Amino acid sequence: MKRRFHAIISGILFLVTIQVQAQSGDWFRHSVTVIGEQLTRAAGTYTPGFNPRSVNPNGNVRTAPYTDWTTGFFPGSLWYGYELTGNKALATSARRFTLALDSIRYVTKTHDLGFMLYCSYGNAWRITNDNTYLPVLEEGAQHLYDRFSPKTGVIRSWDFGDHWKFPVIIDNMMNLEYLYWAGQQFKKPVYSQAASTHALTTMKHHFRKDYSSYHVVDYDPVTGNVRSKETHQGLTDESAWARGQAWGLYGYIMCYNNSGNPQFLQQAQHIARFIMTHPRMPKNKIPVWDFDVHNALDSDGRAPRDASAAAVIACGLLDLSTKVKDGKKYADYAEDILKTLSSPDFLAAPGDNHFFILKHSVGAFLYNSEIDTPLNYADYYYLEALKKYAALKKIALPLK
């Protein structure tokens, strides 16, 4: 009975502490406190190999098997959570959830190996330098590189679809970081060359004059010519799907960081301008799921916001802010995003939200899939953005 009483008192004190932090304006510390609590509970609830992905309309958690493109985000979040909080139990859980994805080393039919392996095994290696993680990373990088075509100059994204011959989606920019890293780690310069070639080809064909991006560009694998430019998750073929714009921003500043090619830095600046000056960007800087949405509303008659796009945008802007003379405008914009995401409107209360960290993201609106729900990749990039913000502001981590 005494132990139970102490547990209740501890819980009350914890809730009082985070409420005081939130009210005092110490939003960063408050966020890290919530992150530690949510990730600890999630790690004790879910089963390695079936990682929490989102929440279904019936309230059940949708889990991701090892073949799912999102499966690497939860282990990656645990690694980031360990770095932010210093909680060694999170590192132990991160290792357990990461090693459960060993079989991804045999997956060859997707470009998403960067998301699946670099976010999980890649962070594990970065933090621990444990050689246990390298064989899986080496095999996965080879499989990703094998999807590159010198004829088209890009890495094939999907192996499905009846009318596509060689589809490439803007999301694929995110997987290039894995190739850059693997090229250096495993002494395979062809990997880095393929990554840069893919970025250059994508820059040529995926972007419109205003630097908004198409979602899908289909190539002829024989001639290398573009067959079509369309969408799969955006409102229309010509609309600006919000997360797609975020993938492009993050992808090009990352490519600049890895290659030093000034074209990539300039492209990142162009995309950032499109996002930051868009007339339909809400005042709180959390975009609607597509910038051109006008009548695709949810059941309450609103266009759902996409916290996942906002978190990715924040990551890209924070990186960009350190590479240009006028970087403060990017850092300030990213800070505004993070403050909004760290407010009660988007940040879960401890114990709520099925132990996800952020609320209100959109997976694929047109397919009625994951609308206004938590998403594991929203959490992942939110944590990554907080880490980047701490580095920029010289906030010492782990945050005790």
N, C-alpha and C positions, 0 to 999 in steps of 0.2 A: 504493500500500500504506500509505503514511504517513497519507494522508487517511482511509483506511478505519479505521486504528487510532485516529485522533483521534475519528472519529465513534462508534466503539464505546465509547471512554472517556467521551465526552460523554453517551451514552445511559445508561451505568452511573451516572454522577454525577447525572443527572436523576432516575433511579429512586431512588437513595439519598436525594436531597434530599426528594422527596415522601414517602418512608417516614419520614424524620426529622420532617417537618412533621406528618404524621398522628399519630405517636407522641407528639409534644410537646404535643398538644392544640390546635395552631393549625389548627383544622379549616377555618376560612374561607380562609386562605391556601392550604392544601392543595387545597381544592375549586377555587379559581380557577386554580391551576397545572394541575390535571387538565382543567378546562374549556378552557383555552387549547390544550393539547395535542390533545384530542379534536376540537375544532372545526377546528383547523388541518389535521389529517389528513382529516377529513370533507370539508372544502372542496376538498381536492386529489383526492378519490376520486369524489365524486358529480357528476352533470351538472346544471347549472342548468336548471330547468324540469321536472326529475324528481327531486324532493327526497326524502331519506331520511325515511320515515314510521315504520317498525317493522321487526321481523324475523319472517319466516315460520317455521313449525315445521320446515321443511327446512333452516333456517339461512341462506337467502337474504334479502337486504334487500328489504323492500317499499318501493317508491318511490311518490311522489305526483305525478301530473301537475298542470298548472295548475288543472284543474277540481276537484281533490280539496279537501275542506274543511280538510285539515291542511297544505296546501301553503305557507302563509305562515309556519309556525312555524320552519322551518330558517333562512330568511333573517333572521327576527327574532332567533333565537338567536345568529347571527353578529354582529348589531348589538349585542346585549347582551354577547356575548363581547368585542367590541372595547371597550365601555365598562368592563368589569371588568378587562381585562388591559392596555389601551392598545396592543395589537398592531395596527399599521396594516394589516398584511396581512389581518387579519380584516375590517377595514372595506372593503378592496378586494374581498374575496370576497363580503361582504354586499351590496355594490352590484351585483355581477355576478349573484348569485342573486335579488336583488330585481327587477332590470330584466327578468329572464327571465319574470316573471309578468305582463308588460304586458297580455296578452290577457284577464286577469280583468276588465278594464274593460268587457268585453262580456257577462259572465255575469250573468244576471237571475233564474235559477230557484232561488235559495237565499238563506237568511238568513245564511249563513256568511261573507258578504263582510267582516264585521268580523275574523274569524279570518284570512281569506285576504289581506286588504289592509291592515288597520290594524296587524297584527303585523309585516308586512313593509314596505310602503311608508310606513306611519304612523311606525314607528321610524326609517326612513331620513330622513324629513322632520324628525322631532323632533331628530335628532342633527346633521344636516347643513344644514338650512334650504335645501336645493337645490330650486329650483322645478321641476326635472325630474320630481319625484315627484308634484306636485300634480294634473296633469290626470287621471291614473288614479284618484287618491283622490277627486276631485270626481265623476267619472262613477260610480264604485262606490257612493258615498254616495247618489247620486240613485236608483240601482237598489235599494238597501236601503230607502230611504224609500218607494219605490213599492210595497213589500210591506206597508205599514201600512194598516189598514182603520179608518176612524173608527167604523164600525158595531160592530166587535168590540172596538176599543180596543187592538189588539195587532198585531204584525208577524208575518205568516205565516212559519212555519219551513220546512216542506217542501212540495214540489209532487208528492210521491209518496204512495202508499197508497190502497187501494181503498175503505176504509170511512171515512176521514177527509174532512172537508169544509174545515176551516181549522185544521190542527194547529199548536200552539205548544208548543215544548219549553223546559224551564227553561234549557237551554244558551243560548237566545236572549238572555238577560240580558247575556251577555258582549259581544254585538255592539252594544249600546247606546252603549258608549264611543265607537265610531266615529261614531255619529250626533251625540252631544254635541260632539265635536271638530269635525266637519264643519259643524255648525250655526253654530259660532262662526267657524271659518276662512273659510267661504264665505258668511257672512252670510245664513244660512237658518234663522231661529228655529223654523220649523216642524219641522225635524229634531229639535231639542232637545225640543220639545213632544211629538213623537211618542214619543221615548225615555222621557220621564217618564210619559206616559200608558200606554205598554206596561208599565212597571215597576209602576204602580199597579194596573192590571188583573191582572197576574200575581200581585201580592201578594194580591189578593182571591180568586183562583180556584185558584192552584197549591198553596197551603199548607194543611196540616192544623192542628189545634188545637195540636199539639206543635211546630209550625213546621218539620216535615219537609215535603219537597216531592214532589208528583207529578212524573213525567217529562213526560208529554204531556197537554195539555188541548186537546180539539177543540171548536171553536166553530162555530155556525151562521152562515155569512157573511151571511145575509139578516136574521136577527133579532138576532144578536149573543149569543144565549144559549149556555151551555155544553152540549155534546152528550155528552161523556164525559171521564172522568179515568182515565188508564191509564199503562202503561209501554211502552217499546220496548227499553231496555237494562237495566232493573232486574230484580230477581228476580221480583217480582209487581207488580200494579198498586198495591198498598198498601204496598210496601216502600220503604225509603229508599236508593236508589241513591247510592253514596258520592260519585261525581263530580258528580251532580246537586245534592247538598247543597252541594258546594264551589262550583259555578257560582252558586248562589243567594247564598251569603255574599259572594263576590267582587263579584257584580253589584250588590248593594244598597249596599255601602259605596262602590262606584264611582259609583253613581247619586247618592248623598248628596254625594260630593265634587264632582260636576258640577252639581247642582241646588240643594243646600242644603236640600232638603226633609227635615225631621226625621223624617218617617215612614220614610224609607229607612234612616236611621241606626238607628232603633229596630228595624226589621226585621232589619238585619244583626246586631244584638246578640242578638235572639231565635234566629236561625239559628246563631250562634256558640255559644250556650248548648246548643242541641240537639246540636251536634257534640262539644263539649268535655266534656259530661257523659254522653255516651251509654255505657251499660254494656258495649257490645260494642266500644268503641274499644280497640285493643290498647295495651299499656303504652308501646310505642315511638311511638305516635300516627300510625302509618301504617295507614289503615283497610283492612279487607277491602273488596272491590269493591262490596258492598252491605251496609249495616248489619244487615239482617235475614237474611243468609245463614245457613243451618243445614245444608243437605245438598247444595248445589251446589259440589262439590269438584273440584279438578284431578286429574290422573292419579296424583299422589302422596298423595291423600287429604287435601289441605289446601285451605282457601279462600284463593285468591290475594289478596295485598295489591295496592293500587293507589297507586303512588307519584305518579301524575299527580293524583289527588284530593288527596293530602297536599300537594303543591306549590302547588296552587290555594288550598287552605285556608290555608297559610302566608302567601301573598300577601294574602288577605283579612284575616287577623288582624293582620298588620303595619300595614295601612292603618287598620283599626279602632282599633288601639292608640293612634294619634295624634289621635283625635277624641273620646275620652271620658276622664273623670277617672280611671277605674280601668283604664286602658289597659295597665298593666304585665302583668296576667294574660294578656292576648292576646299581647303581645310575647314573654313567657316561653314560652307554649305554641308559638308559631311558631318560636322559637329551638330548642326541643326537636325539632320536626319537622325543621328544617334540619340539626341535628346528626346526626339519624338518617339522613337522606338523604345526608349527607356522609360516612357511615361506609362501610367496605368492603362491608357488606351490600347497599347500594344504589348507591353511587358506583362507576362502572367504573374499572378500572385503565387507565392510558394504553395505547392501542393495542388494547384489548379492546372487546368489546361492539359490534363493527362501528362504532366511533367515536361511538356514542351515549354520553350522559353518565350517565344513570340506568338502572338495571335495575328489573325487577319492577313493571310496570304492567299494567292490564287495559283493553282496548278495549271489546269487547262479548262478555261471557262466554256468554250464552245462545245466541249464534250461532257459538260456537267460533271467535271472531275475536280475534286479538291478546291472547292470555292469557299472563300472566307474561312479558312482552316489553318491550323498550325502546319508548317512544313519543316522537315528536318534540315533542308538546305537554307531556309531563312535563318534558323538558329545558327547554323555553321558560319555563314558569312557575317552575321551580327557579331559573333564572338571574334571572328577574324578582324572585323572592323574595330572592335574595342581594343584588340591588341595593337593594331596599327595606330590607333588614336593615343594609346598609352605611350608608345614609342615617340610619337610626334610631340606630345606634351611632357615627355620625360617623367611620366608617372611610374614609379618603381613597381615592378611585378616580381613575385606574386603579391597581390594586394591583401594584406592581413586585416 
